[in-house]
Amino acid sequence: MFCAKAESSDDRANLVVLRAEHNFILLNLYPYTSGHLMIAPYAHVASLQDASPVALEEMMNLARRADTVLRQLYKPDGMNLGMNLGACAGAGVAGHIHMHVLPRWFADANFVSVVGETRILPETLDITYERIRTALDLTAPS
């Protein structure tokens, strides 16, 4: 999944909002909240041990940049950053490491999402894509 998105040039269709040297940032197709991002390395690696130190360092720098942009755009009460490594740990894409970065608000898990297993988001993915891509362009490192 991530490899195909990395190799494609259609960033909009693949929800890729930023490409860096060793990693790329994309929207989660099934977001938990608006602004739910993932950072994935171009290299197809299943563990942190297999990732290059330079790719891991860039991943953390991109996470910091994503955190800054998400806080500016969405004004969350907090932020979740994390990785699910391996299928038993909940990784939807177990063979390719990726970090989730998502804004959180007090009481963002409500009756509909908990009992009805349905998420209600205040904006569509295409709007989220435009907002985040534009904001990341504006915060490009010098």
Disulfide bonds with the S-S distance in Angstrom:
none
